[in-house]
Amino acid sequence: MSRIDFKNVCKRYAPNAPLTINNANLTIENGEFCVFVGPSGCGKSTLLRMVAGLEDISSGDVSIGGERVNDLPPARRGVAMVFQSYALYPHMTVRENMGFGLKVFGSNAAEIDKKVRAAADILQLTPLLDRLPKALSGGQRQRVAIGRAIVKEPRVFLFDEPLSNLDAALRVQTRLEIAKLHHDIGTASMIYVTHDQVEAMTLADKIVLLRAGEDVQKKGSIAQIGTPMDLYHRPNSLFVAEFIGSPKMNILPATFESASHGSAQIRVAGHRFDVAVNADQLKAGQAATMGLRPEHMRLADSDHSPNSLPARVVHIEKLGEASLLYLEITPDTPTITLKLEGTTGIRTGENIRLQVDAADLHLFDDQGEALTRTVSLPV
């Protein structure tokens, strides 16, 4: 059993210091791939190290397979950790690095060889078993570090930003290998820490987005738990909405006018919008915030199109497969981003008109909490 439970977990590094982790409650099911993501200083690695036994828990409980592990030493928890640094022994071959942990625990040579070969096959390291780390690329070294964890046959794999030292191409390649590893070893749960939301969105069965700063003390460490599509399409707050998505969600100040039949009528920069949310609790004239993702906007057919507003192009980034247009609505509103497929003929300084469907808009109240969307969304 590899289920992991966090119950009211808190971490404070000194008696009068603010809480680094505040009231973390979550469950990671058997075989689930869970990603901890959030801004710097939010406690992602701290939470991971609590599972490993490398950090003490100030209060609350962590359980693995139904067993409370707060006081268990790391070696008895059934976990294996892959660190940001490869931490390979430079004088040992790949084979010796991968099998060293088993050797320390007294496994016989035949058993070590069998497990090392099996892990090497999974990670395509077999031709490299007799090389020293200095003869390997960065991606190969990271695979050796992952292999060293696999041979232990743990109940839980812990990854602490394992791709941050790799270049862009190797990050993609190694990310695919980690995803394949999760598929091949379906019984072990995996917790993966990253600040890269692309890694979070592409690897996770479940994302845990953590807060940082003063909000940790007021609201707790966990901002939202859910599938990647939950957090993308159903952010429960402005913080989640702005953190998940690249380019990030556009945010514009709005004024609530009325609500009817699962729809809200708001005004943004003097223009009226319908938003498919339940806004019965809002009052006319109340401040709100409208959110719209760059890829959900399009060029309007006419100046009279519903849910539209004019904008001026202030900058364009042509990426080949897409173009990002940075737009000014008014001098007093934030610059927003429009994502168009391919190469656009629109030029900097040009005036355009944007349109967006009511079902693609998000609305947040004056406390930054999301209003419930009333449309069917991807899962």
C-alpha positions in Angstrom: 0.0 0.0 0.0 1.4 3.4 -1.0 -1.4 5.8 -0.1 -0.1 8.9 1.5 -2.2 11.0 3.9 -1.4 14.5 5.3 -3.6 15.4 8.3 -3.4 19.0 9.7 0.3 19.1 8.9 2.2 22.2 10.0 5.9 23.2 10.0 7.4 26.0 12.0 11.2 26.3 12.0 11.4 28.3 15.3 9.0 28.8 18.2 8.0 32.3 17.2 8.5 32.1 13.5 5.6 32.1 11.0 4.4 28.8 9.7 6.1 27.5 6.6 3.4 24.9 6.2 0.0 25.6 7.6 -2.7 23.0 8.0 -1.9 20.8 5.0 -4.6 18.2 4.4 -4.6 15.9 1.4 -4.5 12.3 0.3 -2.4 10.8 -2.5 -3.9 7.5 -3.6 -2.1 4.3 -4.4 -0.1 4.7 -7.7 -1.1 8.3 -8.1 1.3 10.9 -9.6 0.9 14.1 -7.5 2.8 17.3 -8.2 3.4 20.0 -5.7 3.7 23.4 -7.4 3.7 26.9 -6.3 5.8 30.1 -6.1 9.3 30.2 -4.5 9.2 29.9 -0.7 5.8 28.2 -0.6 7.1 25.0 1.1 7.0 22.5 -1.7 10.3 20.9 -0.9 9.6 21.1 2.9 6.4 19.1 2.4 8.2 16.6 0.3 11.0 16.2 2.9 8.5 15.6 5.6 7.3 12.5 3.7 11.0 11.4 3.3 11.7 12.0 7.0 14.3 14.7 6.3 12.2 17.4 8.0 10.5 17.1 11.4 6.7 17.8 11.6 5.7 20.5 14.0 2.2 19.2 14.3 -0.2 16.9 12.5 0.4 13.5 11.0 1.8 11.9 7.8 0.9 8.4 7.0 2.1 6.0 4.3 0.0 2.9 3.6 -2.1 3.6 6.7 1.0 3.7 9.0 1.9 6.9 10.8 5.5 7.7 9.9 6.2 10.9 11.9 8.7 9.2 14.1 10.0 6.6 11.6 13.6 7.0 10.4 13.9 7.6 6.6 15.2 4.1 5.9 12.1 2.5 7.3 9.5 4.6 5.4 9.7 2.7 2.1 10.5 5.9 0.1 13.2 6.7 -2.5 14.1 10.3 -3.3 15.6 11.8 -6.5 17.2 15.2 -5.7 17.8 18.3 -7.9 21.5 17.4 -7.8 22.4 14.0 -9.3 24.8 13.3 -6.4 26.5 10.4 -8.2 29.8 9.0 -6.9 32.3 10.1 -9.5 34.6 7.1 -9.0 31.8 4.5 -9.4 30.4 3.2 -12.7 26.7 3.6 -13.5 26.2 0.0 -12.4 27.9 0.6 -9.1 26.1 3.9 -8.5 22.7 2.3 -9.1 23.4 -0.7 -6.8 25.3 1.1 -4.0 22.2 1.6 -1.8 21.3 -2.1 -2.1 24.9 -3.0 -1.2 24.8 -0.9 1.9 21.7 -2.7 3.1 23.3 -6.1 2.6 21.7 -7.4 -0.6 23.7 -10.1 -2.3 25.5 -9.5 -5.6 23.1 -11.6 -7.7 20.0 -9.7 -6.4 21.8 -6.3 -6.9 22.7 -7.2 -10.5 19.2 -8.4 -11.3 17.6 -5.2 -10.0 20.2 -2.9 -11.6 19.7 -4.5 -15.0 15.9 -4.3 -14.7 16.1 -0.6 -13.9 18.6 0.0 -16.6 16.3 -1.5 -19.2 13.4 0.7 -18.1 15.6 3.8 -18.3 17.6 2.8 -21.5 20.8 2.8 -19.5 22.0 -0.7 -20.3 24.7 0.4 -22.8 26.0 2.8 -20.2 26.3 0.6 -17.2 30.1 0.5 -17.2 30.7 4.2 -17.8 31.7 6.7 -15.1 29.5 9.7 -14.5 32.0 12.1 -16.2 31.3 10.2 -19.5 27.5 10.9 -19.3 25.4 13.8 -20.4 23.2 15.7 -17.9 20.1 13.8 -18.9 21.9 10.4 -18.6 23.2 11.3 -15.1 19.7 12.2 -14.0 18.4 8.9 -15.3 21.1 7.1 -13.3 19.8 9.0 -10.2 16.3 7.9 -11.0 17.6 4.3 -11.5 19.2 4.4 -8.1 15.7 5.0 -6.7 14.0 2.4 -8.8 16.2 -0.5 -7.6 15.1 0.0 -4.0 11.5 -0.9 -5.1 10.0 1.8 -2.8 6.4 2.3 -2.0 6.8 6.0 -2.7 9.0 7.9 -5.2 9.9 11.5 -4.3 11.2 13.9 -6.9 12.6 17.3 -5.8 12.9 19.5 -9.0 14.8 16.8 -10.8 14.9 18.6 -14.2 15.9 22.1 -13.1 19.6 21.5 -14.0 18.9 20.3 -17.5 18.6 22.3 -20.7 15.3 22.7 -22.5 15.6 19.7 -24.8 16.7 17.3 -22.1 13.9 18.5 -19.8 11.4 17.4 -22.3 13.1 14.1 -22.9 13.5 13.3 -19.2 10.0 14.4 -18.5 8.7 11.8 -20.9 10.9 9.2 -19.3 9.5 10.0 -15.9 5.9 9.8 -17.3 6.7 6.4 -18.8 8.3 5.3 -15.5 5.0 6.1 -13.7 3.1 4.1 -16.3 5.4 1.1 -16.0 5.6 1.1 -12.2 1.9 1.7 -11.5 1.8 0.5 -7.9 4.1 3.1 -6.4 2.9 6.6 -5.6 4.9 9.5 -6.8 5.3 13.0 -5.4 7.0 15.5 -7.7 8.1 19.0 -6.7 8.5 21.7 -9.4 8.1 25.4 -10.0 7.5 24.7 -13.7 3.7 24.6 -14.4 4.3 22.8 -17.7 5.8 19.9 -15.8 2.9 20.0 -13.4 0.3 20.0 -16.1 1.8 17.3 -18.2 2.9 14.8 -15.5 0.3 15.1 -12.8 -2.8 13.0 -12.0 -3.3 15.5 -9.2 -1.8 18.9 -8.6 -1.4 20.5 -5.2 -0.9 24.3 -5.6 0.6 25.9 -2.6 0.5 29.5 -1.4 3.3 31.6 -0.1 3.7 34.7 2.1 1.0 36.1 4.4 -1.8 34.1 2.8 -0.2 30.9 4.3 -0.9 32.2 7.8 -4.5 33.4 6.9 -5.8 30.7 4.6 -3.5 27.7 5.0 -0.8 26.4 2.7 -3.0 24.6 0.1 -4.7 26.9 -2.4 -6.3 24.2 -4.5 -6.1 20.4 -5.2 -7.3 18.9 -8.4 -6.5 17.5 -11.8 -4.6 19.7 -14.2 -7.8 20.5 -16.1 -9.6 21.3 -12.8 -7.1 24.0 -12.0 -6.9 25.3 -15.5 -10.7 25.5 -16.2 -12.0 25.8 -12.6 -9.5 27.9 -10.6 -11.1 28.6 -7.2 -9.3 32.0 -6.8 -7.5 34.7 -8.5 -4.2 33.3 -7.2 -4.8 29.9 -8.9 -6.1 31.5 -12.1 -3.0 33.7 -12.5 -0.5 30.9 -11.6 -1.8 28.2 -13.9 -1.6 28.8 -17.6 1.1 30.1 -19.9 0.7 32.8 -21.0 -1.1 33.5 -17.8 -4.7 34.5 -17.6 -5.6 38.1 -18.4 -7.1 40.0 -15.4 -9.3 43.1 -15.8 -11.2 45.1 -13.2 -14.9 44.9 -13.5 -18.1 46.2 -12.0 -21.0 43.8 -11.4 -24.4 44.9 -12.7 -26.9 42.1 -12.5 -27.4 38.3 -12.5 -30.0 36.1 -14.2 -30.4 32.4 -15.2 -26.8 31.3 -14.4 -25.3 34.4 -16.0 -23.7 37.6 -14.7 -23.7 41.0 -16.4 -20.6 43.0 -15.8 -19.0 46.1 -17.2 -15.3 46.3 -18.1 -13.6 49.5 -19.3 -17.1 50.8 -20.2 -18.1 47.7 -22.2 -20.8 45.2 -21.2 -20.0 41.4 -20.8 -22.1 38.4 -20.1 -20.3 35.8 -18.0 -21.6 32.2 -17.5 -21.3 32.1 -13.7 -23.7 32.0 -10.8 -23.5 35.5 -9.3 -26.6 35.7 -7.2 -24.6 36.6 -4.1 -23.2 39.7 -5.7 -24.8 43.2 -5.4 -25.2 45.8 -8.1 -22.2 48.1 -8.2 -19.9 45.6 -6.4 -16.3 45.5 -7.6 -15.3 42.2 -9.3 -12.5 40.9 -11.6 -12.9 39.3 -15.0 -10.5 36.7 -16.1 -9.9 35.6 -19.7 -7.3 33.3 -21.1 -5.2 34.5 -24.1 -6.2 31.6 -26.3 -9.9 32.0 -25.6 -10.1 35.5 -27.2 -10.5 36.1 -31.0 -10.8 39.0 -33.4 -14.4 40.3 -33.4 -16.4 40.3 -36.7 -17.6 43.9 -36.1 -17.7 46.8 -33.7 -21.2 45.6 -32.6 -20.2 42.1 -31.7 -21.4 41.0 -28.2 -18.8 40.5 -25.4 -16.2 42.5 -27.2 -14.0 45.6 -26.6 -11.5 47.6 -28.6 -7.7 47.4 -28.0 -4.5 48.7 -29.4 -1.5 46.4 -30.2 1.6 47.5 -28.3 3.9 44.6 -29.0 3.9 41.3 -31.0 5.9 38.1 -30.4 5.9 35.7 -33.3 6.7 32.2 -32.1 6.1 30.3 -35.4 3.2 28.1 -34.3 1.5 31.0 -32.6 1.7 34.8 -32.2 1.3 36.6 -28.9 -0.2 40.1 -29.2 0.2 42.5 -26.2 -2.7 44.9 -26.1 -3.8 48.1 -24.3 -7.5 48.5 -23.6 -7.1 51.9 -21.9 -4.1 53.7 -20.4 -5.6 52.7 -16.9 -6.1 49.0 -17.4 -3.4 46.3 -17.4 -1.9 45.1 -20.7 -3.5 41.9 -21.8 -2.3 39.1 -24.1 -4.0 37.6 -27.1 -2.8 34.3 -28.5 -3.4 33.7 -32.2 -2.4 30.6 -34.2 0.4 31.0 -36.7 1.8 34.2 -38.0 -0.5 37.2 -37.9 -0.5 40.1 -40.4 -1.5 42.5 -37.6 1.1 45.2 -36.9 2.2 47.0 -33.7 0.1 50.2 -33.2 -2.9 48.7 -35.0 -6.4 49.0 -33.5 -8.4 45.8 -33.2 -11.5 44.5 -31.5 -11.5 41.4 -29.3 -14.4 39.1 -28.6 -14.8 36.2 -26.1 -17.7 33.8 -25.4 -19.5 34.0 -22.1 -18.6 30.4 -21.4 -14.9 31.2 -21.6 -14.9 34.0 -19.1 -14.1 33.8 -15.4 -15.4 36.1 -12.7 -14.0 36.7 -9.2 -15.5 38.6 -6.3 -13.9 41.5 -4.5 -12.1 39.0 -2.2 -10.5 37.2 -5.2 -12.7 34.1 -4.8 -14.1 32.5 -8.0 -17.7 32.4 -8.8 -19.1 29.0 -9.9 -19.1 28.5 -13.6 -22.4 27.3 -15.1 -21.1 25.6 -18.2 -19.9 22.1 -19.0 -16.1 22.1 -19.0 -13.3 19.6 -19.9 -12.2 17.1 -17.2 
